[in-house]
Amino acid sequence: MSDNVNHPSHYDSVVKGVECIDVTEQFNFNRGNAIKYIWRAGHKDKSKEIEDLRKAAWYINREIERLSRERKESNVDWGIS
């Protein structure tokens, strides 16, 4: 029986024995959320697979913007455009 609160099946069906939260907690908020949406895409609700991938891309873009701002503020040229 699936426990939709503590152990949702769409978060442990990708890699058997590994729950998504155990992986995402190792990253910052934006990266962790991107991983979460990639992980569950097509598993939680097949009709929302593309939406989940778009959400992942949104968090990735947000992280890129955060890093870009941070690096510009430190006056370091990292060669990122």
C-alpha positions as CSV (number, residue, x, y, z in Angstrom):
1,M,0.0,0.0,0.0
2,S,1.4,3.4,-1.0
3,D,1.7,6.1,1.6
4,N,1.0,9.3,-0.3
5,V,2.1,11.6,2.6
6,N,5.4,10.0,3.7
7,H,6.5,7.9,0.8
8,P,4.6,8.8,-2.4
9,S,5.1,6.2,-5.1
10,H,6.0,8.8,-7.8
11,Y,9.1,9.8,-5.7
12,D,10.5,6.3,-5.2
13,S,9.6,4.6,-8.4
14,V,12.5,6.1,-10.5
15,V,15.4,4.5,-8.6
16,K,14.3,1.6,-6.5
17,G,15.3,2.0,-2.9
18,V,16.1,5.8,-3.3
19,E,13.6,8.4,-2.5
20,C,13.7,11.7,-4.3
21,I,13.8,13.8,-1.1
22,D,17.0,12.0,0.0
23,V,18.6,13.3,-3.1
24,T,17.1,16.8,-3.3
25,E,18.0,17.6,0.3
26,Q,21.7,17.5,-0.8
27,F,21.1,20.5,-3.1
28,N,20.0,24.1,-2.7
29,F,16.3,25.0,-3.1
30,N,16.4,25.7,-6.9
31,R,18.5,22.7,-7.8
32,G,16.5,20.4,-5.5
33,N,13.2,21.5,-7.0
34,A,14.5,21.0,-10.5
35,I,15.6,17.5,-9.6
36,K,12.2,16.8,-8.0
37,Y,10.3,17.9,-11.1
38,I,12.5,15.9,-13.4
39,W,12.3,12.9,-11.1
40,R,8.5,12.8,-11.0
41,A,7.8,13.9,-14.7
42,G,5.6,11.3,-16.2
43,H,5.3,9.3,-12.9
44,K,3.0,11.4,-10.8
45,D,0.6,12.4,-13.6
46,K,1.4,11.3,-17.1
47,S,-0.8,14.2,-18.5
48,K,1.4,16.7,-16.7
49,E,4.8,15.4,-17.8
50,I,5.6,18.4,-20.0
51,E,4.4,20.7,-17.3
52,D,6.7,19.1,-14.7
53,L,9.7,19.4,-17.1
54,R,8.8,23.1,-17.7
55,K,8.8,23.6,-13.9
56,A,12.2,22.0,-13.7
57,A,13.5,24.3,-16.4
58,W,12.0,27.3,-14.5
59,Y,14.0,26.4,-11.4
60,I,17.2,25.8,-13.4
61,N,16.8,29.2,-15.1
62,R,16.2,30.8,-11.7
63,E,19.4,29.2,-10.4
64,I,21.3,30.4,-13.4
65,E,20.0,34.0,-12.8
66,R,20.9,33.7,-9.1
67,L,24.5,32.6,-9.9
68,S,24.8,35.3,-12.6
69,R,23.8,38.0,-10.1
70,E,26.1,36.6,-7.4
71,R,29.1,36.5,-9.7
72,K,28.5,40.0,-11.1
73,E,28.2,41.4,-7.6
74,S,31.6,39.9,-6.7
75,N,33.1,41.6,-9.8
76,V,34.5,38.3,-11.0
77,D,34.3,37.6,-14.7
78,W,33.4,33.9,-15.0
79,G,32.9,34.1,-18.8
80,I,29.2,33.5,-18.5
81,S,26.9,35.4,-20.8
